[in-house]
């Protein structure tokens, strides 16, 4: 159940960060409210995750997967460029999360 809550926390954080892009520096109401709501949901779910998953593992996965997802969304939907360095960074984040899980994160 902990990892399901963590997945929800990641999804909410990614949604909130994407909405922040559209908030135009928090000058647009609805994207700004969506950003706030998304982060509240994300931190609430992350806090619930910490009941069953260690803090180091949960935070590393939350931050790593969230960062990789946002970088991918930026490239696919927001017109950001993809360089070899950026692609390598995203791949290293994913590898890091996998290694964390294989190394006894449970």
Secondary structure as UniProt FT lines:
FT   HELIX           2..22
FT   TURN            23..27
FT   HELIX           29..49
FT   TURN            50..52
FT   HELIX           55..77
FT   HELIX           84..102
FT   TURN            103..104
//
